[in-house]
Amino acid sequence: GGAIYEDKKQAEITQEEPQEVTATWYSEKYSCVGEYASCVMADGGIFEDGLAVCASRRHRLGTKLQLTYGSLRTNCTVRDRIGPRYPERIDLSPAVFAELAPLERGKIIVRVLEI
């Protein structure tokens, strides 16, 4: 459950149990070029591939998440918003995604828990 917010600053969710979510990844190479691109994250920081960050519309900015894929686990901090086309997904930096699966996989289902 939980609402999905369109603005870049607020999202509200109360989470007590892990949720299964589709996770993808985004990078400087694809997100920081082009007419509408920006490397500035929703929290005002500059996105870099090596940061342990993620983009979500389901969690407040600054929320720390634990991500589990099979027996692998890693953490990220929500500092950005994923585009409105995929509001249920979570977008991971390459550094975070690579802790769970090869980047070539592109999309995986992870268990997400606020920590």
Phi and psi in radians as a Rosetta constraint file:
Dihedral C 1 N 2 CA 2 C 2 CIRCULARHARMONIC 1.918 0.35
Dihedral N 2 CA 2 C 2 N 3 CIRCULARHARMONIC 2.581 0.35
Dihedral C 2 N 3 CA 3 C 3 CIRCULARHARMONIC -1.424 0.35
Dihedral N 3 CA 3 C 3 N 4 CIRCULARHARMONIC 2.711 0.35
Dihedral C 3 N 4 CA 4 C 4 CIRCULARHARMONIC -1.975 0.35
Dihedral N 4 CA 4 C 4 N 5 CIRCULARHARMONIC 2.241 0.35
Dihedral C 4 N 5 CA 5 C 5 CIRCULARHARMONIC -1.898 0.35
Dihedral N 5 CA 5 C 5 N 6 CIRCULARHARMONIC 2.417 0.35
Dihedral C 5 N 6 CA 6 C 6 CIRCULARHARMONIC -1.455 0.35
Dihedral N 6 CA 6 C 6 N 7 CIRCULARHARMONIC -0.437 0.35
Dihedral C 6 N 7 CA 7 C 7 CIRCULARHARMONIC -1.293 0.35
Dihedral N 7 CA 7 C 7 N 8 CIRCULARHARMONIC 2.897 0.35
Dihedral C 7 N 8 CA 8 C 8 CIRCULARHARMONIC -1.518 0.35
Dihedral N 8 CA 8 C 8 N 9 CIRCULARHARMONIC -0.174 0.35
Dihedral C 8 N 9 CA 9 C 9 CIRCULARHARMONIC -1.792 0.35
Dihedral N 9 CA 9 C 9 N 10 CIRCULARHARMONIC -0.582 0.35
Dihedral C 9 N 10 CA 10 C 10 CIRCULARHARMONIC -2.225 0.35
Dihedral N 10 CA 10 C 10 N 11 CIRCULARHARMONIC 2.471 0.35
Dihedral C 10 N 11 CA 11 C 11 CIRCULARHARMONIC -2.543 0.35
Dihedral N 11 CA 11 C 11 N 12 CIRCULARHARMONIC 2.538 0.35
Dihedral C 11 N 12 CA 12 C 12 CIRCULARHARMONIC -2.148 0.35
Dihedral N 12 CA 12 C 12 N 13 CIRCULARHARMONIC 2.255 0.35
Dihedral C 12 N 13 CA 13 C 13 CIRCULARHARMONIC -2.711 0.35
Dihedral N 13 CA 13 C 13 N 14 CIRCULARHARMONIC 2.419 0.35
Dihedral C 13 N 14 CA 14 C 14 CIRCULARHARMONIC -1.953 0.35
Dihedral N 14 CA 14 C 14 N 15 CIRCULARHARMONIC 2.083 0.35
Dihedral C 14 N 15 CA 15 C 15 CIRCULARHARMONIC -2.256 0.35
Dihedral N 15 CA 15 C 15 N 16 CIRCULARHARMONIC 2.113 0.35
Dihedral C 15 N 16 CA 16 C 16 CIRCULARHARMONIC -1.953 0.35
Dihedral N 16 CA 16 C 16 N 17 CIRCULARHARMONIC -0.446 0.35
Dihedral C 16 N 17 CA 17 C 17 CIRCULARHARMONIC -2.020 0.35
Dihedral N 17 CA 17 C 17 N 18 CIRCULARHARMONIC 2.594 0.35
Dihedral C 17 N 18 CA 18 C 18 CIRCULARHARMONIC -1.060 0.35
Dihedral N 18 CA 18 C 18 N 19 CIRCULARHARMONIC 2.542 0.35
Dihedral C 18 N 19 CA 19 C 19 CIRCULARHARMONIC -2.019 0.35
Dihedral N 19 CA 19 C 19 N 20 CIRCULARHARMONIC 2.483 0.35
Dihedral C 19 N 20 CA 20 C 20 CIRCULARHARMONIC -1.510 0.35
Dihedral N 20 CA 20 C 20 N 21 CIRCULARHARMONIC 2.212 0.35
Dihedral C 20 N 21 CA 21 C 21 CIRCULARHARMONIC -2.406 0.35
Dihedral N 21 CA 21 C 21 N 22 CIRCULARHARMONIC 2.528 0.35
Dihedral C 21 N 22 CA 22 C 22 CIRCULARHARMONIC -1.297 0.35
Dihedral N 22 CA 22 C 22 N 23 CIRCULARHARMONIC 2.237 0.35
Dihedral C 22 N 23 CA 23 C 23 CIRCULARHARMONIC -1.995 0.35
Dihedral N 23 CA 23 C 23 N 24 CIRCULARHARMONIC 2.347 0.35
Dihedral C 23 N 24 CA 24 C 24 CIRCULARHARMONIC -2.181 0.35
Dihedral N 24 CA 24 C 24 N 25 CIRCULARHARMONIC -3.104 0.35
Dihedral C 24 N 25 CA 25 C 25 CIRCULARHARMONIC -2.332 0.35
Dihedral N 25 CA 25 C 25 N 26 CIRCULARHARMONIC 2.706 0.35
Dihedral C 25 N 26 CA 26 C 26 CIRCULARHARMONIC -2.353 0.35
Dihedral N 26 CA 26 C 26 N 27 CIRCULARHARMONIC 2.714 0.35
Dihedral C 26 N 27 CA 27 C 27 CIRCULARHARMONIC -2.500 0.35
Dihedral N 27 CA 27 C 27 N 28 CIRCULARHARMONIC 2.901 0.35
Dihedral C 27 N 28 CA 28 C 28 CIRCULARHARMONIC -0.973 0.35
Dihedral N 28 CA 28 C 28 N 29 CIRCULARHARMONIC -0.705 0.35
Dihedral C 28 N 29 CA 29 C 29 CIRCULARHARMONIC -1.005 0.35
Dihedral N 29 CA 29 C 29 N 30 CIRCULARHARMONIC -0.657 0.35
Dihedral C 29 N 30 CA 30 C 30 CIRCULARHARMONIC -1.799 0.35
Dihedral N 30 CA 30 C 30 N 31 CIRCULARHARMONIC -0.487 0.35
Dihedral C 30 N 31 CA 31 C 31 CIRCULARHARMONIC -1.665 0.35
Dihedral N 31 CA 31 C 31 N 32 CIRCULARHARMONIC -0.293 0.35
Dihedral C 31 N 32 CA 32 C 32 CIRCULARHARMONIC -1.874 0.35
Dihedral N 32 CA 32 C 32 N 33 CIRCULARHARMONIC 0.324 0.35
Dihedral C 32 N 33 CA 33 C 33 CIRCULARHARMONIC -2.276 0.35
Dihedral N 33 CA 33 C 33 N 34 CIRCULARHARMONIC 2.805 0.35
Dihedral C 33 N 34 CA 34 C 34 CIRCULARHARMONIC 1.688 0.35
Dihedral N 34 CA 34 C 34 N 35 CIRCULARHARMONIC 2.972 0.35
Dihedral C 34 N 35 CA 35 C 35 CIRCULARHARMONIC -1.065 0.35
Dihedral N 35 CA 35 C 35 N 36 CIRCULARHARMONIC -0.663 0.35
Dihedral C 35 N 36 CA 36 C 36 CIRCULARHARMONIC -1.862 0.35
Dihedral N 36 CA 36 C 36 N 37 CIRCULARHARMONIC 0.168 0.35
Dihedral C 36 N 37 CA 37 C 37 CIRCULARHARMONIC -1.364 0.35
Dihedral N 37 CA 37 C 37 N 38 CIRCULARHARMONIC 2.683 0.35
Dihedral C 37 N 38 CA 38 C 38 CIRCULARHARMONIC -2.703 0.35
Dihedral N 38 CA 38 C 38 N 39 CIRCULARHARMONIC 2.358 0.35
Dihedral C 38 N 39 CA 39 C 39 CIRCULARHARMONIC -1.601 0.35
Dihedral N 39 CA 39 C 39 N 40 CIRCULARHARMONIC 0.041 0.35
Dihedral C 39 N 40 CA 40 C 40 CIRCULARHARMONIC -1.471 0.35
Dihedral N 40 CA 40 C 40 N 41 CIRCULARHARMONIC 2.136 0.35
Dihedral C 40 N 41 CA 41 C 41 CIRCULARHARMONIC -1.382 0.35
Dihedral N 41 CA 41 C 41 N 42 CIRCULARHARMONIC 2.932 0.35
Dihedral C 41 N 42 CA 42 C 42 CIRCULARHARMONIC -1.032 0.35
Dihedral N 42 CA 42 C 42 N 43 CIRCULARHARMONIC -0.477 0.35
Dihedral C 42 N 43 CA 43 C 43 CIRCULARHARMONIC -1.518 0.35
Dihedral N 43 CA 43 C 43 N 44 CIRCULARHARMONIC 0.053 0.35
Dihedral C 43 N 44 CA 44 C 44 CIRCULARHARMONIC 1.652 0.35
Dihedral N 44 CA 44 C 44 N 45 CIRCULARHARMONIC -0.205 0.35
Dihedral C 44 N 45 CA 45 C 45 CIRCULARHARMONIC -1.335 0.35
Dihedral N 45 CA 45 C 45 N 46 CIRCULARHARMONIC 2.906 0.35
Dihedral C 45 N 46 CA 46 C 46 CIRCULARHARMONIC -1.668 0.35
Dihedral N 46 CA 46 C 46 N 47 CIRCULARHARMONIC 2.194 0.35
Dihedral C 46 N 47 CA 47 C 47 CIRCULARHARMONIC -1.230 0.35
Dihedral N 47 CA 47 C 47 N 48 CIRCULARHARMONIC 2.372 0.35
Dihedral C 47 N 48 CA 48 C 48 CIRCULARHARMONIC -2.406 0.35
Dihedral N 48 CA 48 C 48 N 49 CIRCULARHARMONIC 2.493 0.35
Dihedral C 48 N 49 CA 49 C 49 CIRCULARHARMONIC -0.986 0.35
Dihedral N 49 CA 49 C 49 N 50 CIRCULARHARMONIC -0.557 0.35
Dihedral C 49 N 50 CA 50 C 50 CIRCULARHARMONIC -1.467 0.35
Dihedral N 50 CA 50 C 50 N 51 CIRCULARHARMONIC -0.055 0.35
Dihedral C 50 N 51 CA 51 C 51 CIRCULARHARMONIC -1.369 0.35
Dihedral N 51 CA 51 C 51 N 52 CIRCULARHARMONIC 2.608 0.35
Dihedral C 51 N 52 CA 52 C 52 CIRCULARHARMONIC -1.540 0.35
Dihedral N 52 CA 52 C 52 N 53 CIRCULARHARMONIC 1.195 0.35
Dihedral C 52 N 53 CA 53 C 53 CIRCULARHARMONIC -2.163 0.35
Dihedral N 53 CA 53 C 53 N 54 CIRCULARHARMONIC 2.809 0.35
Dihedral C 53 N 54 CA 54 C 54 CIRCULARHARMONIC -2.533 0.35
Dihedral N 54 CA 54 C 54 N 55 CIRCULARHARMONIC 2.807 0.35
Dihedral C 54 N 55 CA 55 C 55 CIRCULARHARMONIC -2.041 0.35
Dihedral N 55 CA 55 C 55 N 56 CIRCULARHARMONIC 2.280 0.35
Dihedral C 55 N 56 CA 56 C 56 CIRCULARHARMONIC -2.630 0.35
Dihedral N 56 CA 56 C 56 N 57 CIRCULARHARMONIC 2.624 0.35
Dihedral C 56 N 57 CA 57 C 57 CIRCULARHARMONIC -1.818 0.35
Dihedral N 57 CA 57 C 57 N 58 CIRCULARHARMONIC 0.033 0.35
Dihedral C 57 N 58 CA 58 C 58 CIRCULARHARMONIC -1.840 0.35
Dihedral N 58 CA 58 C 58 N 59 CIRCULARHARMONIC -0.083 0.35
Dihedral C 58 N 59 CA 59 C 59 CIRCULARHARMONIC -2.322 0.35
Dihedral N 59 CA 59 C 59 N 60 CIRCULARHARMONIC 2.614 0.35
Dihedral C 59 N 60 CA 60 C 60 CIRCULARHARMONIC -1.132 0.35
Dihedral N 60 CA 60 C 60 N 61 CIRCULARHARMONIC 2.575 0.35
Dihedral C 60 N 61 CA 61 C 61 CIRCULARHARMONIC -1.038 0.35
Dihedral N 61 CA 61 C 61 N 62 CIRCULARHARMONIC 2.417 0.35
Dihedral C 61 N 62 CA 62 C 62 CIRCULARHARMONIC 1.633 0.35
Dihedral N 62 CA 62 C 62 N 63 CIRCULARHARMONIC -0.178 0.35
Dihedral C 62 N 63 CA 63 C 63 CIRCULARHARMONIC -1.232 0.35
Dihedral N 63 CA 63 C 63 N 64 CIRCULARHARMONIC 2.337 0.35
Dihedral C 63 N 64 CA 64 C 64 CIRCULARHARMONIC -1.613 0.35
Dihedral N 64 CA 64 C 64 N 65 CIRCULARHARMONIC 2.314 0.35
Dihedral C 64 N 65 CA 65 C 65 CIRCULARHARMONIC -2.078 0.35
Dihedral N 65 CA 65 C 65 N 66 CIRCULARHARMONIC 2.498 0.35
Dihedral C 65 N 66 CA 66 C 66 CIRCULARHARMONIC -1.781 0.35
Dihedral N 66 CA 66 C 66 N 67 CIRCULARHARMONIC 2.222 0.35
Dihedral C 66 N 67 CA 67 C 67 CIRCULARHARMONIC -1.979 0.35
Dihedral N 67 CA 67 C 67 N 68 CIRCULARHARMONIC 2.314 0.35
Dihedral C 67 N 68 CA 68 C 68 CIRCULARHARMONIC -2.197 0.35
Dihedral N 68 CA 68 C 68 N 69 CIRCULARHARMONIC 2.321 0.35
Dihedral C 68 N 69 CA 69 C 69 CIRCULARHARMONIC -2.362 0.35
Dihedral N 69 CA 69 C 69 N 70 CIRCULARHARMONIC 1.871 0.35
Dihedral C 69 N 70 CA 70 C 70 CIRCULARHARMONIC 1.093 0.35
Dihedral N 70 CA 70 C 70 N 71 CIRCULARHARMONIC -2.183 0.35
Dihedral C 70 N 71 CA 71 C 71 CIRCULARHARMONIC -1.651 0.35
Dihedral N 71 CA 71 C 71 N 72 CIRCULARHARMONIC 0.025 0.35
Dihedral C 71 N 72 CA 72 C 72 CIRCULARHARMONIC -1.657 0.35
Dihedral N 72 CA 72 C 72 N 73 CIRCULARHARMONIC 2.516 0.35
Dihedral C 72 N 73 CA 73 C 73 CIRCULARHARMONIC -2.487 0.35
Dihedral N 73 CA 73 C 73 N 74 CIRCULARHARMONIC 2.474 0.35
Dihedral C 73 N 74 CA 74 C 74 CIRCULARHARMONIC -2.648 0.35
Dihedral N 74 CA 74 C 74 N 75 CIRCULARHARMONIC 2.997 0.35
Dihedral C 74 N 75 CA 75 C 75 CIRCULARHARMONIC -2.158 0.35
Dihedral N 75 CA 75 C 75 N 76 CIRCULARHARMONIC 2.700 0.35
Dihedral C 75 N 76 CA 76 C 76 CIRCULARHARMONIC -2.568 0.35
Dihedral N 76 CA 76 C 76 N 77 CIRCULARHARMONIC 2.855 0.35
Dihedral C 76 N 77 CA 77 C 77 CIRCULARHARMONIC -1.970 0.35
Dihedral N 77 CA 77 C 77 N 78 CIRCULARHARMONIC 2.288 0.35
Dihedral C 77 N 78 CA 78 C 78 CIRCULARHARMONIC -1.272 0.35
Dihedral N 78 CA 78 C 78 N 79 CIRCULARHARMONIC 1.935 0.35
Dihedral C 78 N 79 CA 79 C 79 CIRCULARHARMONIC -2.191 0.35
Dihedral N 79 CA 79 C 79 N 80 CIRCULARHARMONIC -0.029 0.35
Dihedral C 79 N 80 CA 80 C 80 CIRCULARHARMONIC -2.496 0.35
Dihedral N 80 CA 80 C 80 N 81 CIRCULARHARMONIC 2.979 0.35
Dihedral C 80 N 81 CA 81 C 81 CIRCULARHARMONIC -2.037 0.35
Dihedral N 81 CA 81 C 81 N 82 CIRCULARHARMONIC 2.317 0.35
Dihedral C 81 N 82 CA 82 C 82 CIRCULARHARMONIC -1.313 0.35
Dihedral N 82 CA 82 C 82 N 83 CIRCULARHARMONIC 2.666 0.35
Dihedral C 82 N 83 CA 83 C 83 CIRCULARHARMONIC -1.048 0.35
Dihedral N 83 CA 83 C 83 N 84 CIRCULARHARMONIC 2.732 0.35
Dihedral C 83 N 84 CA 84 C 84 CIRCULARHARMONIC -1.147 0.35
Dihedral N 84 CA 84 C 84 N 85 CIRCULARHARMONIC -0.259 0.35
Dihedral C 84 N 85 CA 85 C 85 CIRCULARHARMONIC -1.158 0.35
Dihedral N 85 CA 85 C 85 N 86 CIRCULARHARMONIC -0.515 0.35
Dihedral C 85 N 86 CA 86 C 86 CIRCULARHARMONIC -2.257 0.35
Dihedral N 86 CA 86 C 86 N 87 CIRCULARHARMONIC 1.115 0.35
Dihedral C 86 N 87 CA 87 C 87 CIRCULARHARMONIC -1.138 0.35
Dihedral N 87 CA 87 C 87 N 88 CIRCULARHARMONIC -0.380 0.35
Dihedral C 87 N 88 CA 88 C 88 CIRCULARHARMONIC -1.497 0.35
Dihedral N 88 CA 88 C 88 N 89 CIRCULARHARMONIC -0.259 0.35
Dihedral C 88 N 89 CA 89 C 89 CIRCULARHARMONIC -1.408 0.35
Dihedral N 89 CA 89 C 89 N 90 CIRCULARHARMONIC 2.926 0.35
Dihedral C 89 N 90 CA 90 C 90 CIRCULARHARMONIC -2.147 0.35
Dihedral N 90 CA 90 C 90 N 91 CIRCULARHARMONIC 2.343 0.35
Dihedral C 90 N 91 CA 91 C 91 CIRCULARHARMONIC -1.869 0.35
Dihedral N 91 CA 91 C 91 N 92 CIRCULARHARMONIC 2.213 0.35
Dihedral C 91 N 92 CA 92 C 92 CIRCULARHARMONIC -1.895 0.35
Dihedral N 92 CA 92 C 92 N 93 CIRCULARHARMONIC 2.627 0.35
Dihedral C 92 N 93 CA 93 C 93 CIRCULARHARMONIC -1.173 0.35
Dihedral N 93 CA 93 C 93 N 94 CIRCULARHARMONIC 2.751 0.35
Dihedral C 93 N 94 CA 94 C 94 CIRCULARHARMONIC -0.994 0.35
Dihedral N 94 CA 94 C 94 N 95 CIRCULARHARMONIC -0.630 0.35
Dihedral C 94 N 95 CA 95 C 95 CIRCULARHARMONIC -1.084 0.35
Dihedral N 95 CA 95 C 95 N 96 CIRCULARHARMONIC -0.717 0.35
Dihedral C 95 N 96 CA 96 C 96 CIRCULARHARMONIC -1.276 0.35
Dihedral N 96 CA 96 C 96 N 97 CIRCULARHARMONIC -0.846 0.35
Dihedral C 96 N 97 CA 97 C 97 CIRCULARHARMONIC -0.995 0.35
Dihedral N 97 CA 97 C 97 N 98 CIRCULARHARMONIC -0.761 0.35
Dihedral C 97 N 98 CA 98 C 98 CIRCULARHARMONIC -1.129 0.35
Dihedral N 98 CA 98 C 98 N 99 CIRCULARHARMONIC -0.357 0.35
Dihedral C 98 N 99 CA 99 C 99 CIRCULARHARMONIC -1.232 0.35
Dihedral N 99 CA 99 C 99 N 100 CIRCULARHARMONIC -0.367 0.35
Dihedral C 99 N 100 CA 100 C 100 CIRCULARHARMONIC -1.886 0.35
Dihedral N 100 CA 100 C 100 N 101 CIRCULARHARMONIC -0.602 0.35
Dihedral C 100 N 101 CA 101 C 101 CIRCULARHARMONIC -2.823 0.35
Dihedral N 101 CA 101 C 101 N 102 CIRCULARHARMONIC 2.784 0.35
Dihedral C 101 N 102 CA 102 C 102 CIRCULARHARMONIC -1.074 0.35
Dihedral N 102 CA 102 C 102 N 103 CIRCULARHARMONIC 2.492 0.35
Dihedral C 102 N 103 CA 103 C 103 CIRCULARHARMONIC -0.995 0.35
Dihedral N 103 CA 103 C 103 N 104 CIRCULARHARMONIC -0.544 0.35
Dihedral C 103 N 104 CA 104 C 104 CIRCULARHARMONIC -1.050 0.35
Dihedral N 104 CA 104 C 104 N 105 CIRCULARHARMONIC -0.406 0.35
Dihedral C 104 N 105 CA 105 C 105 CIRCULARHARMONIC -1.135 0.35
Dihedral N 105 CA 105 C 105 N 106 CIRCULARHARMONIC -0.637 0.35
Dihedral C 105 N 106 CA 106 C 106 CIRCULARHARMONIC 1.400 0.35
Dihedral N 106 CA 106 C 106 N 107 CIRCULARHARMONIC -0.750 0.35
Dihedral C 106 N 107 CA 107 C 107 CIRCULARHARMONIC -2.591 0.35
Dihedral N 107 CA 107 C 107 N 108 CIRCULARHARMONIC 2.304 0.35
Dihedral C 107 N 108 CA 108 C 108 CIRCULARHARMONIC -2.440 0.35
Dihedral N 108 CA 108 C 108 N 109 CIRCULARHARMONIC 2.856 0.35
Dihedral C 108 N 109 CA 109 C 109 CIRCULARHARMONIC -1.784 0.35
Dihedral N 109 CA 109 C 109 N 110 CIRCULARHARMONIC 2.138 0.35
Dihedral C 109 N 110 CA 110 C 110 CIRCULARHARMONIC -2.067 0.35
Dihedral N 110 CA 110 C 110 N 111 CIRCULARHARMONIC 2.744 0.35
Dihedral C 110 N 111 CA 111 C 111 CIRCULARHARMONIC -1.661 0.35
Dihedral N 111 CA 111 C 111 N 112 CIRCULARHARMONIC 2.258 0.35
Dihedral C 111 N 112 CA 112 C 112 CIRCULARHARMONIC -2.031 0.35
Dihedral N 112 CA 112 C 112 N 113 CIRCULARHARMONIC 2.282 0.35
Dihedral C 112 N 113 CA 113 C 113 CIRCULARHARMONIC -2.389 0.35
Dihedral N 113 CA 113 C 113 N 114 CIRCULARHARMONIC 2.276 0.35
Dihedral C 113 N 114 CA 114 C 114 CIRCULARHARMONIC -1.213 0.35
Dihedral N 114 CA 114 C 114 N 115 CIRCULARHARMONIC 2.398 0.35
